[in-house]
Amino acid sequence: MSSLTPEAPKPPCAPPQPANASNTNLAHLNPLPPSVFTLPQTAQLEALYTIIRDKETSRGDFLFYSDRIIRLLVEEGLNHLPVVKRTVETPTGATYEGVGFEGKICGVSILRAGEAMEAGLREVCRSVRIGKILIQRNMDWIGRRNDPTKTLLLQATGGSAIKAVEVLIEHGVPEERIIFINLISSPEGLTAFTSRFPSLKVITGWIDQGLNEKAYIIPGLGDFGERRYCT
């Protein structure tokens, strides 16, 4: 007969460590800036990144698996949007007190690599408006200071992100209403970016070791735009 004595409570598990923790140069980013968020560093995510890092990966596989990561990044970005309480009536006649997104959502992609994230955003945000960062006119719909619109800035890597944010701010988008979503980061890039825009949230999939003498992310995945568009 089994004992009815309750088991002693188990000690809480330590939070999972990043799968690449032993291979990253994060000494000056430990802990990460409070405005930086990464995807859960699971074995599955590392497997996806391993595929797109491999120089032998076919273009078809590169597209497929990078799109999978992009979808995860967009979903995580939506987790950081503000919500308001919303009550709905269910088909059973009951009421449910839930939440809904506050204001509007729009996306701005940085040409060219950022365009790869547009499809992922459209798949999860119905009728979302998406602009290009090089279109610097007629951008009033992005959101002024009295408008709760949240802007998701889309980019594969962060080399041009600082200038892109400056353009958005010049067009009246408050810094705190921008969420920067990118595929892969370096500690140096995150430090420079968050120092310049401390109120802006950054959602990144992976943080690599650092930059080499040519300012390429190492180990990195090469030029994302060239690999995706075969240029």
Legacy VTK file of the C-alpha trace (Angstrom):
# vtk DataFile Version 3.0
C-alpha trace
ASCII
DATASET POLYDATA
POINTS 231 float
0.000 0.000 0.000
1.389 3.352 -0.908
1.950 5.868 1.814
-0.447 8.767 2.109
2.208 10.914 3.708
2.788 13.903 1.438
6.209 14.156 -0.074
8.520 16.848 1.126
8.389 19.844 -1.170
11.123 19.841 -3.763
13.492 22.795 -3.857
12.799 25.182 -6.693
14.734 24.446 -9.854
17.315 26.908 -10.994
16.274 28.778 -14.120
17.656 27.237 -17.306
20.935 28.687 -18.462
21.431 29.840 -22.037
22.431 26.926 -24.223
25.426 28.899 -25.442
26.425 30.287 -22.035
29.883 28.694 -22.118
30.631 30.110 -25.559
29.576 33.732 -25.168
31.591 36.732 -24.113
29.049 38.336 -21.803
31.302 39.482 -18.955
30.266 43.126 -19.337
26.631 42.150 -19.989
26.126 40.083 -16.863
23.380 40.689 -16.039
21.897 41.812 -19.324
20.585 45.372 -19.510
16.997 45.385 -18.199
15.685 46.427 -21.606
17.145 43.349 -23.379
15.170 40.112 -23.650
16.185 36.864 -25.342
14.168 33.898 -26.493
14.277 30.930 -24.096
17.659 29.390 -24.863
16.440 25.849 -25.456
18.114 22.971 -27.269
15.511 23.295 -30.038
16.369 26.955 -30.567
20.082 26.175 -30.646
19.403 23.467 -33.227
17.611 26.009 -35.429
20.500 28.449 -35.128
23.001 25.677 -35.844
21.245 24.995 -39.145
21.229 28.605 -40.316
24.837 29.157 -39.172
26.095 26.249 -41.311
27.583 27.577 -44.552
26.553 24.321 -46.258
22.863 24.811 -45.488
20.803 25.114 -48.660
18.923 28.334 -49.334
15.608 26.519 -48.938
16.536 25.256 -45.494
17.994 28.638 -44.558
14.692 30.305 -45.437
12.578 27.699 -43.648
14.499 27.598 -40.377
15.239 31.307 -40.160
11.519 31.941 -40.669
10.787 29.617 -37.752
13.053 31.676 -35.511
11.548 34.924 -36.793
8.059 33.698 -35.895
9.264 33.003 -32.337
10.809 36.459 -32.136
7.636 38.187 -33.286
5.551 36.225 -30.784
7.951 37.223 -28.006
7.771 40.837 -29.118
3.988 40.757 -28.775
4.396 39.550 -25.188
5.885 42.945 -24.360
3.027 45.039 -25.709
0.795 46.799 -23.167
-2.689 45.379 -22.638
-5.945 46.644 -21.167
-8.759 44.721 -19.514
-11.471 43.512 -21.868
-14.698 41.663 -21.087
-16.311 39.404 -23.682
-19.338 37.118 -23.790
-18.621 33.488 -24.647
-20.880 31.209 -26.762
-22.126 29.616 -23.505
-23.618 32.918 -22.383
-20.946 33.455 -19.741
-18.673 36.452 -19.524
-14.913 36.342 -19.494
-12.691 39.096 -18.175
-9.551 39.026 -20.284
-7.236 41.500 -21.921
-6.691 43.077 -25.302
-3.826 44.974 -26.865
-3.768 48.664 -26.043
-3.845 50.870 -29.106
-2.538 49.847 -32.510
0.438 47.784 -33.623
2.575 48.614 -36.607
5.818 47.258 -38.002
8.741 49.049 -39.617
11.334 46.949 -41.418
14.897 48.042 -42.090
15.800 47.292 -45.679
16.867 44.719 -46.693
17.236 42.062 -44.015
14.361 43.380 -41.929
11.926 42.632 -44.739
12.376 38.942 -43.948
10.461 39.493 -40.715
7.430 41.108 -42.321
5.718 37.807 -43.155
6.161 36.578 -39.581
4.501 39.730 -38.251
1.608 39.496 -40.703
1.023 35.862 -39.734
0.313 36.791 -36.109
-1.107 40.327 -36.427
-4.139 40.580 -38.660
-4.144 43.630 -40.961
-0.990 45.043 -39.343
0.474 48.070 -41.090
4.115 47.745 -42.120
6.383 50.496 -43.394
9.957 50.662 -44.699
12.533 52.624 -42.800
13.843 54.238 -46.004
10.426 55.798 -46.634
10.906 58.963 -44.606
7.821 60.785 -45.797
4.159 60.246 -44.983
4.962 58.340 -41.780
2.385 60.090 -39.567
0.438 56.833 -39.156
3.315 55.331 -37.134
2.235 57.158 -33.993
2.695 60.510 -32.322
3.228 61.114 -28.623
-0.505 61.243 -27.893
-1.119 58.017 -29.833
-0.682 54.637 -28.046
0.569 52.923 -31.218
3.439 50.512 -30.566
6.085 50.159 -33.281
7.910 46.875 -33.867
11.238 47.630 -35.534
12.305 44.613 -37.585
15.920 43.801 -38.437
18.033 40.667 -38.770
21.142 42.188 -37.225
21.630 45.511 -35.473
24.256 47.388 -37.493
21.810 49.991 -38.824
19.389 49.894 -35.907
20.607 53.051 -34.154
20.086 55.170 -37.254
16.702 53.560 -37.840
15.521 54.444 -34.338
16.755 58.010 -34.815
14.614 58.242 -37.960
11.542 56.979 -36.110
12.086 59.401 -33.240
12.514 62.257 -35.731
9.069 61.354 -37.056
7.511 61.633 -33.623
7.597 58.051 -32.378
8.430 58.006 -28.643
11.443 55.845 -27.806
9.542 53.870 -25.172
6.947 52.808 -27.758
9.488 51.088 -29.987
10.395 47.402 -29.647
13.475 46.353 -31.613
13.321 42.730 -32.808
16.466 41.157 -34.214
17.743 37.705 -35.068
21.226 37.746 -33.567
23.252 40.187 -31.463
26.739 40.877 -30.186
27.544 42.143 -26.673
29.178 45.215 -28.187
26.113 45.991 -30.278
23.739 45.592 -27.352
25.885 47.830 -25.165
25.995 50.599 -27.769
22.299 50.300 -28.574
20.949 50.206 -25.025
23.261 53.023 -23.931
21.829 55.189 -26.705
18.190 54.167 -26.160
17.714 52.975 -22.553
13.892 53.135 -22.721
13.608 50.954 -25.827
13.065 47.206 -25.469
15.244 44.803 -27.449
14.079 41.280 -28.322
16.911 39.138 -29.675
17.097 35.461 -30.475
20.748 34.827 -29.606
23.745 36.712 -28.234
27.033 35.652 -29.815
30.625 35.951 -28.626
31.388 39.346 -30.097
32.720 41.153 -33.157
35.870 40.418 -35.154
38.253 42.986 -36.632
35.845 43.494 -39.571
32.916 44.115 -37.204
31.262 40.807 -38.187
29.377 38.935 -35.468
31.324 35.825 -34.412
30.537 32.953 -34.803
27.554 34.556 -36.525
25.711 33.320 -39.578
27.202 35.430 -42.350
25.412 38.199 -44.208
21.747 37.408 -43.625
20.517 39.452 -46.579
22.960 37.873 -49.001
22.115 34.352 -47.870
18.384 34.972 -47.955
18.206 36.836 -51.247
21.175 35.183 -52.997
22.942 38.460 -53.756
LINES 1 232
231 0 1 2 3 4 5 6 7 8 9 10 11 12 13 14 15 16 17 18 19 20 21 22 23 24 25 26 27 28 29 30 31 32 33 34 35 36 37 38 39 40 41 42 43 44 45 46 47 48 49 50 51 52 53 54 55 56 57 58 59 60 61 62 63 64 65 66 67 68 69 70 71 72 73 74 75 76 77 78 79 80 81 82 83 84 85 86 87 88 89 90 91 92 93 94 95 96 97 98 99 100 101 102 103 104 105 106 107 108 109 110 111 112 113 114 115 116 117 118 119 120 121 122 123 124 125 126 127 128 129 130 131 132 133 134 135 136 137 138 139 140 141 142 143 144 145 146 147 148 149 150 151 152 153 154 155 156 157 158 159 160 161 162 163 164 165 166 167 168 169 170 171 172 173 174 175 176 177 178 179 180 181 182 183 184 185 186 187 188 189 190 191 192 193 194 195 196 197 198 199 200 201 202 203 204 205 206 207 208 209 210 211 212 213 214 215 216 217 218 219 220 221 222 223 224 225 226 227 228 229 230
